[in-house]
Amino acid sequence: MELNQTLLFFFSALGAFNGLCLGIYFLGFAKPKHIANRFLGLLLLMMSVRIGKSVFFYFKPDLSFIYLQIGLSACFFIGPFLYFYIKSIVQPQSNIRNYWKYHILALLPIIIIVGYLYPFETNTEIWRPYIIHGIYLQWFFYIIASAWVLREKLEKLVDQPRKLNTQEIWILSILVGNLAIWAAYFFTNYTYYIVGALTFSFLFYILMILVFLNKKKSVNLFVPNQKYADKRINNTQADILIKRLNHFMKEDEPFKDANIKSSDLAKKLQISVHQLSQLLNDNMGKSFPLYINEHRIEKAQQLIASHTNITLETIGYECGFNSKSTFYTTFKKFTGTTPAKFKEKLQGSYL
């Protein structure tokens, strides 16, 4: 093997080997013993098996078909474990602990039955491209589902990137890295799969640099903040607080203040800002901005429907929006139409 080929093999295989070692570590030895570490370990293992298959196939084209099938079968579970890991970090109080096993048990027979009925060795024309493309499309579906779980973080990345904390950067990097590796495989011919392996190695060490730079901080990148999770509000208390919160929003209409902060509502409810955030995120499934904007748009709809001569721009300011463009964008996001078209539709219904 020539020097350039040797270096190519070394760097492409190194990421897969280290990923395999780290996967085993997170799966069985990482502390704290949190389910997020298990998901990260399984994600790294599935990814490493898939990458390892690519490396060996590139340098040994006559590799047994059983190894190719094993690598592609592992690829079938990359997406699910990516989704489970991200959800366990972003929504630590979700019921993912209860259903992830059933989810995997539902997927496992699919790849086993397909592999048994249509083994790669004797059904190459079916695997390429149909089954392989099906696996990649399933992987992409889970990437989209993961992005949906991270939608608030992604909005924050676009609007206020400097306010992202280290764990948010980590989890977004995992998502983007997964997308990059998926694209490297999906958009290249199977004979050039080494691109996916090199992409994995490159991203793997970029993420390790992030971990190294974070080692002096108290934030655990890999699992949700346990101190925060321990303050979970029980359902009975949450129901009481939600009623008080909704009553306060309707009676006092604090959302009209364009500069309202979560601390303002927390003070009114006599709870901490963290508890309010947990109440909104875990018990109501909403972020603070989403909850506030819901009330603002509801109030705007009421004002538009009241047949006053108030301009739409004035209504936006009255409801707490600090600009006309923000009001229009948010209104369309919640209602699917613009304030002007909403008003026209109302006026048409009165004719």
Summary of the structure (lengths in Angstrom):
residues: 351
radius of gyration: 25.1
end to end distance: 82.1
largest distance: 82.1
contacts: 1039
relative contact order: 0.07
helix: 77%
strand: 0%
